[in-house]
Amino acid sequence: MTRADLDKPADLTLWPTHRPVPVAVGRSFPTLRDALAAAAAAMDAEDARAWIITEGGDILAPNWIRANAAGQRLQ
């Protein structure tokens, strides 16, 4: 993944951890930056696991998102 990928579309899926039967909620974003910001906010505000799939097919796991969305490290 490159810095240019931050400006490409990405899909965010949130898996709630507090429900007995998890139901995923998915949403598309115009940029990976937007998806990272939404994922970080959801993980902070809700008890959710966020997964992002980039336009290039990279799958970003919750721990990766936490590590890289904090403080906008990728900008």
Contacts in CASP RR format, 6 or more apart in sequence:
PFRMAT RR
TARGET T0000
AUTHOR 0000-0000-0000
METHOD contacts of the structure
MODEL  1
MTRADLDKPADLTLWPTHRPVPVAVGRSFPTLRDALAAAAAAMDAEDARA
WIITEGGDILAPNWIRANAAGQRLQ
1 54 0 8 1.000
1 58 0 8 1.000
3 74 0 8 1.000
5 32 0 8 1.000
5 54 0 8 1.000
5 55 0 8 1.000
5 56 0 8 1.000
5 58 0 8 1.000
6 31 0 8 1.000
6 32 0 8 1.000
6 33 0 8 1.000
6 74 0 8 1.000
6 75 0 8 1.000
7 31 0 8 1.000
7 32 0 8 1.000
7 33 0 8 1.000
8 31 0 8 1.000
8 32 0 8 1.000
8 54 0 8 1.000
8 55 0 8 1.000
8 56 0 8 1.000
9 28 0 8 1.000
9 29 0 8 1.000
9 30 0 8 1.000
9 31 0 8 1.000
9 32 0 8 1.000
9 55 0 8 1.000
10 28 0 8 1.000
10 29 0 8 1.000
10 31 0 8 1.000
10 32 0 8 1.000
10 34 0 8 1.000
10 35 0 8 1.000
10 36 0 8 1.000
10 52 0 8 1.000
10 53 0 8 1.000
10 54 0 8 1.000
10 55 0 8 1.000
11 26 0 8 1.000
11 27 0 8 1.000
11 28 0 8 1.000
11 29 0 8 1.000
11 35 0 8 1.000
11 52 0 8 1.000
11 53 0 8 1.000
12 26 0 8 1.000
12 27 0 8 1.000
12 28 0 8 1.000
12 29 0 8 1.000
12 35 0 8 1.000
12 38 0 8 1.000
12 39 0 8 1.000
12 50 0 8 1.000
12 51 0 8 1.000
12 52 0 8 1.000
13 24 0 8 1.000
13 25 0 8 1.000
13 26 0 8 1.000
13 27 0 8 1.000
13 50 0 8 1.000
13 51 0 8 1.000
13 52 0 8 1.000
13 53 0 8 1.000
14 24 0 8 1.000
14 25 0 8 1.000
14 26 0 8 1.000
14 39 0 8 1.000
14 42 0 8 1.000
14 46 0 8 1.000
14 48 0 8 1.000
14 49 0 8 1.000
14 50 0 8 1.000
15 22 0 8 1.000
15 24 0 8 1.000
15 48 0 8 1.000
15 49 0 8 1.000
15 50 0 8 1.000
15 51 0 8 1.000
16 22 0 8 1.000
16 23 0 8 1.000
16 25 0 8 1.000
16 46 0 8 1.000
16 47 0 8 1.000
16 48 0 8 1.000
17 47 0 8 1.000
17 48 0 8 1.000
17 49 0 8 1.000
18 47 0 8 1.000
27 38 0 8 1.000
29 35 0 8 1.000
29 38 0 8 1.000
32 52 0 8 1.000
32 54 0 8 1.000
32 55 0 8 1.000
33 74 0 8 1.000
33 75 0 8 1.000
35 52 0 8 1.000
36 52 0 8 1.000
36 65 0 8 1.000
36 68 0 8 1.000
36 69 0 8 1.000
36 74 0 8 1.000
37 69 0 8 1.000
39 50 0 8 1.000
39 52 0 8 1.000
39 65 0 8 1.000
39 69 0 8 1.000
40 50 0 8 1.000
40 65 0 8 1.000
40 66 0 8 1.000
40 69 0 8 1.000
40 70 0 8 1.000
42 48 0 8 1.000
42 50 0 8 1.000
43 49 0 8 1.000
43 50 0 8 1.000
43 62 0 8 1.000
43 65 0 8 1.000
43 66 0 8 1.000
49 62 0 8 1.000
50 62 0 8 1.000
50 65 0 8 1.000
51 59 0 8 1.000
51 60 0 8 1.000
51 61 0 8 1.000
51 62 0 8 1.000
51 65 0 8 1.000
52 59 0 8 1.000
52 60 0 8 1.000
52 65 0 8 1.000
53 59 0 8 1.000
53 60 0 8 1.000
54 60 0 8 1.000
60 68 0 8 1.000
67 73 0 8 1.000
68 74 0 8 1.000
END
